[in-house]
Amino acid sequence: MRRMLSLVFVGLVGLSSCSETQRPVDWQNGARGPLRVIADTVVTDTSVVENANYHQPLRTGDSDFFMVGSITRAAPRAMTLHARAYLRWDVSDLPEGDVVAAHLEFLLRGLEQVTATDPGAFHVRMYRLLTEWDEGDIGMVAGPDIGPQIGFSETFDVSEVSDSLDVLFTDLWPEAPTADLVEEWREASDENYGIALQIVEGPSEEGYMRFISREGLPRGVETDIGTPLLVVKVRVSPDSVATISMEPSADGYDFLEESRLPAPFFPSTDDTVHLLSSGYAHRIVMRLDLEALREAEPERFPLGLGVHTATLRLTTILGADWSLAADQEMDVGVYETTDAWSEGEPIDSLIITGDFIGETTIAATDSVIDFSIRIPAQRLFEGSDLSLVFLSAQEADLFRSVLVKSRHAAQGAPELTLYFTPPGNSRIGSDPQGTPIAGETP
């Protein structure tokens, strides 16, 4: 038998005086009157028809940061995620003269998901890009083709760096032929595709370096300053050298195609555990069948019944590899969608076409998460065709995630608790005779 989400009705209204047909009430803006509650608690397994999670591509090109690094996740979600950065500078307006020197400068905002107490060093290689790319598409489509390595690996010693610091790295890749590369770009601007940065696996610590991009600002800086910089020295006369610091024309980051979530994890729509994450985004989709409940017992649940409160409880898994770290929090929002989908099949995309319902902050120690979903519950009760979408509200650069049990879990499946108000003439709670039973306050 397919396991359904446990739907708990606490404090249902008495309906003995309301046997006539009721028209839908003004449930969204109605005044909240007293509840008329019966003492019996009814538990029924008729709630979630389907639920799923899926990977959502992220537009990482216009982020305030760009990421370089890698991290390996343990079983049962075993995989390695590699972040590769892309940068391009427009050098066509450089003054005439020989390019005598060039180097890069990056501003490190901090580190994400570092596994070691002392991070030590990250080793990063620079590569030439061979094909065109657009910043607005980074993270949504496959990145540009990568060419030969430029120079040797750069070692970023970040053992003294914390997330509260902005650390400037100057004269990066000093032995790379960066000046020759700039000269080539100036002579053939249509072949200037920029560079890629990628971590060297093995000698590097695990984790991500988070650099400020051209869209970002260093902390405490209010002026429009762009990083990273390409610093170029041009001999403009026999006895004069001009130094030009250039902001990038485009930058961003994505994940290597071979490291994207493989099947069967990618669909994982009938698993007992779902993943909510930022950075490499996963969302949960849930369909509730409240209309079937009303149709099964129309006398008990007439169409005019108003949902006073509706709380959906999700159970988390603590201390797992994909759980929040001890000092982390994650904000999760609930939205509506009318897109069609089916459990057991991959969801390539999902459009949030409905309202924003609300947001809840999850701490690393929270074993359950409660979401207030009164408005969509009323719509579902009255026959609306919609699904709930749960997604992280954190910015894309924060690699945080939380594991949530699905309707297939043996214990801790999602639980929906509903309180109803009696049908009135036109407004919720219009029955002046309703009185709550002690201890049954929603």
KOLVOKE-848100 format. One record per residue (C-alpha): x, y, z; residue number from 1. Coordinates in nm, 3 decimals. Example, Ala and Ser with C-alpha at 12.3 -4.5 7.8 and 13.67 -1.06 7.14 Angstrom:
<sites>
+---------+---------+---------+-------+
!      px !      py !      pz ! kolpa !
+---------+---------+---------+-------+
!   1.230 !  -0.450 !   0.780 !     1 !
!   1.367 !  -0.106 !   0.714 !     2 !
+---------+---------+---------+-------+
</sites>
This chain:
<sites>
+---------+---------+---------+-------+
!      px !      py !      pz ! kolpa !
+---------+---------+---------+-------+
!   0.000 !   0.000 !   0.000 !     1 !
!   0.137 !   0.340 !  -0.090 !     2 !
!   0.208 !   0.548 !   0.217 !     3 !
!   0.023 !   0.874 !   0.242 !     4 !
!   0.099 !   1.183 !   0.448 !     5 !
!  -0.072 !   1.176 !   0.786 !     6 !
!  -0.352 !   1.431 !   0.797 !     7 !
!  -0.462 !   1.522 !   1.148 !     8 !
!  -0.788 !   1.707 !   1.207 !     9 !
!  -0.787 !   1.868 !   1.547 !    10 !
!  -1.097 !   2.052 !   1.662 !    11 !
!  -1.349 !   1.998 !   1.381 !    12 !
!  -1.665 !   2.208 !   1.386 !    13 !
!  -2.010 !   2.075 !   1.474 !    14 !
!  -2.235 !   2.096 !   1.170 !    15 !
!  -2.575 !   1.975 !   1.293 !    16 !
!  -2.738 !   2.311 !   1.223 !    17 !
!  -2.577 !   2.358 !   0.882 !    18 !
!  -2.713 !   2.075 !   0.671 !    19 !
!  -2.826 !   2.305 !   0.389 !    20 !
!  -2.599 !   2.368 !   0.093 !    21 !
!  -2.346 !   2.642 !   0.165 !    22 !
!  -2.187 !   2.870 !  -0.089 !    23 !
!  -1.810 !   2.928 !  -0.064 !    24 !
!  -1.720 !   3.172 !   0.210 !    25 !
!  -1.496 !   3.474 !   0.188 !    26 !
!  -1.213 !   3.277 !   0.342 !    27 !
!  -0.919 !   3.504 !   0.264 !    28 !
!  -1.042 !   3.832 !   0.416 !    29 !
!  -1.311 !   3.713 !   0.654 !    30 !
!  -1.327 !   3.812 !   1.017 !    31 !
!  -1.210 !   3.540 !   1.253 !    32 !
!  -1.492 !   3.450 !   1.490 !    33 !
!  -1.489 !   3.194 !   1.772 !    34 !
!  -1.447 !   2.827 !   1.686 !    35 !
!  -1.713 !   2.569 !   1.764 !    36 !
!  -1.505 !   2.260 !   1.833 !    37 !
!  -1.589 !   1.898 !   1.896 !    38 !
!  -1.376 !   1.690 !   2.129 !    39 !
!  -1.304 !   1.399 !   1.893 !    40 !
!  -0.976 !   1.392 !   1.703 !    41 !
!  -0.994 !   1.237 !   1.358 !    42 !
!  -0.683 !   1.097 !   1.191 !    43 !
!  -0.701 !   0.995 !   0.826 !    44 !
!  -0.443 !   0.894 !   0.566 !    45 !
!  -0.569 !   1.095 !   0.273 !    46 !
!  -0.345 !   1.390 !   0.211 !    47 !
!  -0.040 !   1.384 !  -0.008 !    48 !
!  -0.105 !   1.233 !  -0.347 !    49 !
!   0.252 !   1.284 !  -0.462 !    50 !
!   0.568 !   1.462 !  -0.361 !    51 !
!   0.904 !   1.506 !  -0.527 !    52 !
!   1.230 !   1.695 !  -0.526 !    53 !
!   1.428 !   1.813 !  -0.824 !    54 !
!   1.739 !   2.002 !  -0.928 !    55 !
!   1.688 !   2.362 !  -1.033 !    56 !
!   1.965 !   2.526 !  -1.241 !    57 !
!   2.092 !   2.856 !  -1.101 !    58 !
!   2.184 !   3.176 !  -1.280 !    59 !
!   2.526 !   3.218 !  -1.125 !    60 !
!   2.668 !   3.465 !  -1.375 !    61 !
!   2.516 !   3.772 !  -1.211 !    62 !
!   2.597 !   3.667 !  -0.855 !    63 !
!   2.788 !   3.899 !  -0.622 !    64 !
!   3.053 !   3.628 !  -0.599 !    65 !
!   3.222 !   3.366 !  -0.806 !    66 !
!   3.323 !   3.030 !  -0.663 !    67 !
!   3.627 !   2.808 !  -0.713 !    68 !
!   3.663 !   2.475 !  -0.537 !    69 !
!   3.522 !   2.127 !  -0.486 !    70 !
!   3.353 !   1.920 !  -0.220 !    71 !
!   3.279 !   1.549 !  -0.191 !    72 !
!   2.958 !   1.431 !  -0.030 !    73 !
!   2.936 !   1.102 !   0.154 !    74 !
!   2.687 !   0.820 !   0.095 !    75 !
!   2.396 !   0.785 !   0.047 !    76 !
!   2.415 !   1.107 !  -0.160 !    77 !
!   2.770 !   1.041 !  -0.276 !    78 !
!   2.900 !   1.282 !  -0.538 !    79 !
!   3.166 !   1.545 !  -0.596 !    80 !
!   3.074 !   1.902 !  -0.687 !    81 !
!   3.332 !   2.117 !  -0.867 !    82 !
!   3.289 !   2.492 !  -0.907 !    83 !
!   3.465 !   2.649 !  -1.207 !    84 !
!   3.492 !   3.026 !  -1.257 !    85 !
!   3.490 !   3.218 !  -1.587 !    86 !
!   3.627 !   3.570 !  -1.641 !    87 !
!   3.667 !   3.796 !  -1.942 !    88 !
!   3.812 !   4.146 !  -1.985 !    89 !
!   3.764 !   4.381 !  -2.281 !    90 !
!   4.116 !   4.497 !  -2.368 !    91 !
!   4.030 !   4.659 !  -2.703 !    92 !
!   4.062 !   5.012 !  -2.557 !    93 !
!   4.410 !   4.970 !  -2.415 !    94 !
!   4.649 !   5.247 !  -2.527 !    95 !
!   4.891 !   5.179 !  -2.809 !    96 !
!   5.222 !   5.029 !  -2.712 !    97 !
!   5.371 !   4.700 !  -2.606 !    98 !
!   5.212 !   4.514 !  -2.317 !    99 !
!   5.510 !   4.468 !  -2.088 !   100 !
!   5.336 !   4.304 !  -1.790 !   101 !
!   4.996 !   4.186 !  -1.669 !   102 !
!   4.863 !   4.016 !  -1.360 !   103 !
!   4.536 !   3.941 !  -1.177 !   104 !
!   4.404 !   4.059 !  -0.840 !   105 !
!   4.114 !   3.891 !  -0.658 !   106 !
!   3.936 !   3.980 !  -0.337 !   107 !
!   3.846 !   3.675 !  -0.127 !   108 !
!   3.530 !   3.721 !   0.075 !   109 !
!   3.554 !   3.389 !   0.260 !   110 !
!   3.520 !   3.014 !   0.248 !   111 !
!   3.225 !   2.776 !   0.222 !   112 !
!   3.197 !   2.414 !   0.338 !   113 !
!   3.564 !   2.377 !   0.425 !   114 !
!   3.619 !   2.032 !   0.575 !   115 !
!   3.942 !   2.093 !   0.767 !   116 !
!   3.983 !   2.304 !   1.082 !   117 !
!   4.290 !   2.463 !   0.928 !   118 !
!   4.206 !   2.500 !   0.557 !   119 !
!   4.569 !   2.535 !   0.453 !   120 !
!   4.592 !   2.597 !   0.080 !   121 !
!   4.386 !   2.582 !  -0.236 !   122 !
!   4.568 !   2.515 !  -0.563 !   123 !
!   4.402 !   2.675 !  -0.866 !   124 !
!   4.487 !   2.643 !  -1.233 !   125 !
!   4.414 !   2.904 !  -1.500 !   126 !
!   4.298 !   2.794 !  -1.845 !   127 !
!   4.231 !   2.966 !  -2.175 !   128 !
!   3.870 !   2.957 !  -2.296 !   129 !
!   3.802 !   2.859 !  -2.657 !   130 !
!   3.435 !   2.940 !  -2.720 !   131 !
!   3.191 !   3.226 !  -2.665 !   132 !
!   2.981 !   3.250 !  -2.347 !   133 !
!   2.726 !   3.486 !  -2.201 !   134 !
!   2.721 !   3.584 !  -1.833 !   135 !
!   2.341 !   3.563 !  -1.822 !   136 !
!   2.350 !   3.196 !  -1.926 !   137 !
!   2.613 !   3.076 !  -1.680 !   138 !
!   2.462 !   2.814 !  -1.453 !   139 !
!   2.174 !   2.749 !  -1.692 !   140 !
!   2.359 !   2.602 !  -1.992 !   141 !
!   2.687 !   2.418 !  -2.038 !   142 !
!   2.989 !   2.643 !  -1.992 !   143 !
!   3.237 !   2.736 !  -2.266 !   144 !
!   3.501 !   2.497 !  -2.392 !   145 !
!   3.819 !   2.501 !  -2.189 !   146 !
!   4.159 !   2.510 !  -2.356 !   147 !
!   4.521 !   2.466 !  -2.248 !   148 !
!   4.650 !   2.558 !  -1.905 !   149 !
!   4.815 !   2.899 !  -1.868 !   150 !
!   5.128 !   2.889 !  -1.654 !   151 !
!   5.145 !   2.693 !  -1.330 !   152 !
!   4.901 !   2.644 !  -1.045 !   153 !
!   4.849 !   2.934 !  -0.807 !   154 !
!   4.853 !   2.850 !  -0.436 !   155 !
!   4.601 !   3.042 !  -0.225 !   156 !
!   4.719 !   3.018 !   0.135 !   157 !
!   4.396 !   3.075 !   0.326 !   158 !
!   4.493 !   2.923 !   0.660 !   159 !
!   4.438 !   3.258 !   0.833 !   160 !
!   4.122 !   3.357 !   0.645 !   161 !
!   3.780 !   3.363 !   0.811 !   162 !
!   3.438 !   3.442 !   0.673 !   163 !
!   3.452 !   3.784 !   0.838 !   164 !
!   3.745 !   3.906 !   0.627 !   165 !
!   3.797 !   4.042 !   0.280 !   166 !
!   4.147 !   3.936 !   0.176 !   167 !
!   4.314 !   4.082 !  -0.133 !   168 !
!   4.535 !   3.848 !  -0.337 !   169 !
!   4.766 !   4.046 !  -0.567 !   170 !
!   5.000 !   3.952 !  -0.848 !   171 !
!   4.833 !   3.617 !  -0.906 !   172 !
!   4.994 !   3.368 !  -1.148 !   173 !
!   5.313 !   3.581 !  -1.175 !   174 !
!   5.490 !   3.326 !  -1.394 !   175 !
!   5.203 !   3.286 !  -1.640 !   176 !
!   5.238 !   3.452 !  -1.983 !   177 !
!   4.943 !   3.680 !  -1.902 !   178 !
!   5.096 !   3.977 !  -2.085 !   179 !
!   5.123 !   3.775 !  -2.408 !   180 !
!   4.762 !   3.664 !  -2.366 !   181 !
!   4.645 !   4.026 !  -2.327 !   182 !
!   4.841 !   4.124 !  -2.638 !   183 !
!   4.673 !   3.846 !  -2.835 !   184 !
!   4.328 !   3.955 !  -2.714 !   185 !
!   4.396 !   4.315 !  -2.818 !   186 !
!   4.506 !   4.214 !  -3.165 !   187 !
!   4.217 !   3.971 !  -3.218 !   188 !
!   3.929 !   4.082 !  -2.995 !   189 !
!   3.690 !   3.836 !  -3.160 !   190 !
!   3.898 !   3.552 !  -3.012 !   191 !
!   3.897 !   3.692 !  -2.660 !   192 !
!   3.688 !   3.441 !  -2.468 !   193 !
!   3.862 !   3.497 !  -2.136 !   194 !
!   3.993 !   3.248 !  -1.883 !   195 !
!   3.866 !   2.971 !  -1.657 !   196 !
!   3.977 !   2.895 !  -1.301 !   197 !
!   3.958 !   2.544 !  -1.161 !   198 !
!   4.087 !   2.382 !  -0.845 !   199 !
!   4.355 !   2.113 !  -0.855 !   200 !
!   4.216 !   1.802 !  -0.689 !   201 !
!   4.437 !   1.608 !  -0.453 !   202 !
!   4.668 !   1.869 !  -0.300 !   203 !
!   4.386 !   2.115 !  -0.234 !   204 !
!   4.171 !   2.127 !   0.077 !   205 !
!   3.804 !   2.057 !   0.021 !   206 !
!   3.570 !   2.352 !   0.013 !   207 !
!   3.493 !   2.659 !  -0.194 !   208 !
!   3.669 !   2.993 !  -0.214 !   209 !
!   3.420 !   3.274 !  -0.259 !   210 !
!   3.561 !   3.576 !  -0.447 !   211 !
!   3.384 !   3.907 !  -0.498 !   212 !
!   3.269 !   3.941 !  -0.858 !   213 !
!   3.221 !   4.252 !  -1.067 !   214 !
!   2.866 !   4.278 !  -0.929 !   215 !
!   2.981 !   4.266 !  -0.566 !   216 !
!   3.132 !   4.511 !  -0.321 !   217 !
!   3.392 !   4.467 !  -0.049 !   218 !
!   3.251 !   4.501 !   0.301 !   219 !
!   3.226 !   4.859 !   0.423 !   220 !
!   3.271 !   5.004 !   0.073 !   221 !
!   2.993 !   5.225 !  -0.064 !   222 !
!   3.153 !   5.336 !  -0.390 !   223 !
!   3.110 !   5.145 !  -0.714 !   224 !
!   3.427 !   4.938 !  -0.710 !   225 !
!   3.468 !   4.625 !  -0.918 !   226 !
!   3.680 !   4.323 !  -0.852 !   227 !
!   3.856 !   4.115 !  -0.974 !   228 !
!   4.107 !   4.324 !  -1.166 !   229 !
!   4.332 !   4.265 !  -1.463 !   230 !
!   4.628 !   4.500 !  -1.411 !   231 !
!   4.810 !   4.575 !  -1.739 !   232 !
!   5.128 !   4.774 !  -1.796 !   233 !
!   5.167 !   4.928 !  -2.143 !   234 !
!   5.479 !   5.107 !  -2.270 !   235 !
!   5.320 !   5.417 !  -2.420 !   236 !
!   5.657 !   5.585 !  -2.498 !   237 !
!   6.023 !   5.493 !  -2.478 !   238 !
!   6.046 !   5.633 !  -2.125 !   239 !
!   5.687 !   5.594 !  -1.996 !   240 !
!   5.483 !   5.293 !  -1.884 !   241 !
!   5.110 !   5.328 !  -1.809 !   242 !
!   4.942 !   5.102 !  -1.555 !   243 !
!   4.575 !   5.027 !  -1.625 !   244 !
!   4.350 !   4.837 !  -1.381 !   245 !
!   4.060 !   4.682 !  -1.568 !   246 !
!   3.735 !   4.546 !  -1.429 !   247 !
!   3.599 !   4.234 !  -1.601 !   248 !
!   3.334 !   4.267 !  -1.868 !   249 !
!   3.183 !   3.936 !  -1.758 !   250 !
!   3.236 !   3.683 !  -1.481 !   251 !
!   3.053 !   3.394 !  -1.318 !   252 !
!   3.081 !   3.034 !  -1.211 !   253 !
!   2.907 !   2.702 !  -1.258 !   254 !
!   2.958 !   2.332 !  -1.191 !   255 !
!   3.136 !   2.093 !  -1.422 !   256 !
!   2.894 !   1.899 !  -1.638 !   257 !
!   3.036 !   1.565 !  -1.534 !   258 !
!   2.969 !   1.649 !  -1.170 !   259 !
!   2.601 !   1.730 !  -1.202 !   260 !
!   2.370 !   1.511 !  -0.997 !   261 !
!   2.350 !   1.170 !  -1.164 !   262 !
!   2.048 !   0.941 !  -1.189 !   263 !
!   1.891 !   0.803 !  -0.984 !   264 !
!   1.959 !   1.094 !  -0.750 !   265 !
!   1.855 !   1.357 !  -1.003 !   266 !
!   1.489 !   1.255 !  -1.016 !   267 !
!   1.466 !   1.080 !  -0.675 !   268 !
!   1.095 !   1.158 !  -0.672 !   269 !
!   0.986 !   0.843 !  -0.488 !   270 !
!   1.265 !   0.835 !  -0.232 !   271 !
!   1.200 !   0.840 !   0.144 !   272 !
!   1.417 !   1.151 !   0.182 !   273 !
!   1.406 !   1.481 !  -0.002 !   274 !
!   1.676 !   1.746 !  -0.025 !   275 !
!   1.628 !   2.121 !   0.011 !   276 !
!   1.940 !   2.319 !  -0.072 !   277 !
!   2.078 !   2.652 !  -0.178 !   278 !
!   2.385 !   2.695 !  -0.394 !   279 !
!   2.313 !   2.374 !  -0.584 !   280 !
!   1.942 !   2.414 !  -0.556 !   281 !
!   1.692 !   2.141 !  -0.482 !   282 !
!   1.328 !   2.200 !  -0.413 !   283 !
!   1.043 !   1.992 !  -0.278 !   284 !
!   0.712 !   1.971 !  -0.461 !   285 !
!   0.402 !   1.845 !  -0.282 !   286 !
!   0.045 !   1.785 !  -0.396 !   287 !
!  -0.230 !   1.765 !  -0.130 !   288 !
!  -0.567 !   1.600 !  -0.195 !   289 !
!  -0.805 !   1.794 !   0.026 !   290 !
!  -1.081 !   1.800 !  -0.234 !   291 !
!  -1.103 !   1.420 !  -0.214 !   292 !
!  -1.153 !   1.451 !   0.160 !   293 !
!  -1.446 !   1.690 !   0.112 !   294 !
!  -1.602 !   1.477 !  -0.158 !   295 !
!  -1.569 !   1.160 !   0.054 !   296 !
!  -1.762 !   1.312 !   0.348 !   297 !
!  -1.967 !   1.604 !   0.206 !   298 !
!  -2.198 !   1.627 !   0.506 !   299 !
!  -1.910 !   1.652 !   0.747 !   300 !
!  -1.698 !   1.879 !   0.529 !   301 !
!  -1.936 !   2.100 !   0.324 !   302 !
!  -1.802 !   2.331 !   0.057 !   303 !
!  -1.866 !   2.638 !   0.268 !   304 !
!  -1.636 !   2.523 !   0.545 !   305 !
!  -1.353 !   2.767 !   0.613 !   306 !
!  -0.997 !   2.667 !   0.697 !   307 !
!  -0.904 !   2.857 !   1.011 !   308 !
!  -0.547 !   2.727 !   1.035 !   309 !
!  -0.348 !   2.471 !   0.839 !   310 !
!  -0.001 !   2.363 !   0.953 !   311 !
!   0.216 !   2.133 !   0.746 !   312 !
!   0.491 !   1.967 !   0.950 !   313 !
!   0.800 !   1.824 !   0.781 !   314 !
!   1.048 !   1.605 !   0.969 !   315 !
!   1.419 !   1.666 !   0.916 !   316 !
!   1.717 !   1.434 !   0.943 !   317 !
!   1.984 !   1.572 !   1.176 !   318 !
!   2.356 !   1.506 !   1.171 !   319 !
!   2.368 !   1.361 !   0.818 !   320 !
!   2.620 !   1.462 !   0.553 !   321 !
!   2.368 !   1.689 !   0.382 !   322 !
!   2.224 !   1.835 !   0.703 !   323 !
!   2.288 !   2.190 !   0.817 !   324 !
!   2.612 !   2.245 !   1.002 !   325 !
!   2.591 !   2.323 !   1.374 !   326 !
!   2.606 !   2.702 !   1.330 !   327 !
!   2.395 !   2.728 !   1.014 !   328 !
!   2.041 !   2.838 !   0.940 !   329 !
!   1.841 !   2.828 !   0.618 !   330 !
!   1.530 !   3.024 !   0.522 !   331 !
!   1.274 !   2.818 !   0.330 !   332 !
!   0.981 !   2.971 !   0.149 !   333 !
!   0.655 !   2.810 !   0.035 !   334 !
!   0.509 !   2.894 !  -0.306 !   335 !
!   0.233 !   2.766 !  -0.531 !   336 !
!   0.255 !   2.621 !  -0.879 !   337 !
!  -0.007 !   2.498 !  -1.123 !   338 !
!   0.247 !   2.312 !  -1.339 !   339 !
!   0.176 !   1.946 !  -1.403 !   340 !
!   0.420 !   1.684 !  -1.276 !   341 !
!   0.426 !   1.318 !  -1.183 !   342 !
!   0.601 !   1.134 !  -0.903 !   343 !
!   0.864 !   0.890 !  -1.025 !   344 !
!   0.963 !   1.103 !  -1.325 !   345 !
!   1.240 !   1.365 !  -1.343 !   346 !
!   1.124 !   1.725 !  -1.320 !   347 !
!   1.337 !   1.933 !  -1.554 !   348 !
!   1.182 !   2.264 !  -1.454 !   349 !
!   0.894 !   2.400 !  -1.256 !   350 !
!   0.740 !   2.746 !  -1.285 !   351 !
!   0.615 !   2.913 !  -0.971 !   352 !
!   0.293 !   3.062 !  -1.105 !   353 !
!   0.106 !   3.123 !  -0.781 !   354 !
!   0.145 !   3.320 !  -0.462 !   355 !
!   0.421 !   3.336 !  -0.207 !   356 !
!   0.274 !   3.171 !   0.102 !   357 !
!   0.532 !   3.231 !   0.372 !   358 !
!   0.884 !   3.171 !   0.495 !   359 !
!   1.031 !   2.969 !   0.781 !   360 !
!   1.383 !   2.975 !   0.925 !   361 !
!   1.536 !   2.632 !   0.987 !   362 !
!   1.816 !   2.591 !   1.242 !   363 !
!   2.060 !   2.301 !   1.249 !   364 !
!   1.891 !   2.163 !   1.564 !   365 !
!   1.533 !   2.171 !   1.430 !   366 !
!   1.396 !   1.817 !   1.407 !   367 !
!   1.068 !   1.938 !   1.257 !   368 !
!   0.967 !   2.234 !   1.041 !   369 !
!   0.618 !   2.383 !   1.060 !   370 !
!   0.473 !   2.575 !   0.765 !   371 !
!   0.149 !   2.773 !   0.784 !   372 !
!  -0.044 !   2.701 !   0.463 !   373 !
!  -0.400 !   2.818 !   0.541 !   374 !
!  -0.457 !   2.999 !   0.211 !   375 !
!  -0.350 !   2.715 !  -0.023 !   376 !
!  -0.527 !   2.462 !   0.202 !   377 !
!  -0.854 !   2.651 !   0.154 !   378 !
!  -0.801 !   2.662 !  -0.220 !   379 !
!  -0.724 !   2.292 !  -0.230 !   380 !
!  -1.028 !   2.218 !  -0.016 !   381 !
!  -1.243 !   2.402 !  -0.270 !   382 !
!  -1.098 !   2.214 !  -0.566 !   383 !
!  -0.804 !   2.422 !  -0.692 !   384 !
!  -0.541 !   2.238 !  -0.893 !   385 !
!  -0.213 !   2.347 !  -0.741 !   386 !
!   0.101 !   2.210 !  -0.580 !   387 !
!   0.320 !   2.349 !  -0.305 !   388 !
!   0.684 !   2.427 !  -0.377 !   389 !
!   0.937 !   2.453 !  -0.094 !   390 !
!   1.265 !   2.623 !  -0.179 !   391 !
!   1.556 !   2.790 !  -0.007 !   392 !
!   1.544 !   3.167 !   0.016 !   393 !
!   1.918 !   3.196 !   0.066 !   394 !
!   2.140 !   3.350 !  -0.200 !   395 !
!   2.288 !   3.109 !  -0.450 !   396 !
!   2.639 !   3.134 !  -0.307 !   397 !
!   2.559 !   2.976 !   0.030 !   398 !
!   2.603 !   2.601 !   0.002 !   399 !
!   2.357 !   2.483 !   0.263 !   400 !
!   2.109 !   2.200 !   0.262 !   401 !
!   1.860 !   2.014 !   0.478 !   402 !
!   1.717 !   1.662 !   0.448 !   403 !
!   1.340 !   1.618 !   0.485 !   404 !
!   1.145 !   1.292 !   0.510 !   405 !
!   0.894 !   1.227 !   0.233 !   406 !
!   0.553 !   1.061 !   0.239 !   407 !
!   0.726 !   0.725 !   0.174 !   408 !
!   0.919 !   0.736 !   0.503 !   409 !
!   0.829 !   0.466 !   0.754 !   410 !
!   0.826 !   0.729 !   1.029 !   411 !
!   0.815 !   1.106 !   1.021 !   412 !
!   0.614 !   1.147 !   0.700 !   413 !
!   0.469 !   1.496 !   0.644 !   414 !
!   0.176 !   1.577 !   0.870 !   415 !
!  -0.102 !   1.827 !   0.806 !   416 !
!  -0.312 !   1.966 !   1.092 !   417 !
!  -0.632 !   2.153 !   1.005 !   418 !
!  -0.872 !   2.366 !   1.208 !   419 !
!  -1.202 !   2.467 !   1.050 !   420 !
!  -1.454 !   2.741 !   1.120 !   421 !
!  -1.825 !   2.671 !   1.063 !   422 !
!  -2.000 !   2.782 !   0.745 !   423 !
!  -2.166 !   3.121 !   0.781 !   424 !
!  -2.383 !   3.340 !   0.564 !   425 !
!  -2.091 !   3.502 !   0.388 !   426 !
!  -1.805 !   3.548 !   0.633 !   427 !
!  -1.579 !   3.309 !   0.820 !   428 !
!  -1.672 !   3.280 !   1.186 !   429 !
!  -2.005 !   3.457 !   1.144 !   430 !
!  -2.180 !   3.207 !   1.372 !   431 !
!  -2.212 !   3.398 !   1.704 !   432 !
!  -2.295 !   3.077 !   1.893 !   433 !
!  -1.960 !   2.911 !   1.836 !   434 !
!  -1.760 !   2.851 !   2.153 !   435 !
!  -1.430 !   2.666 !   2.181 !   436 !
!  -1.381 !   2.366 !   2.407 !   437 !
!  -1.113 !   2.418 !   2.673 !   438 !
!  -0.773 !   2.293 !   2.563 !   439 !
!  -0.869 !   2.286 !   2.194 !   440 !
!  -0.732 !   2.624 !   2.090 !   441 !
!  -0.571 !   2.614 !   1.744 !   442 !
+---------+---------+---------+-------+
</sites>
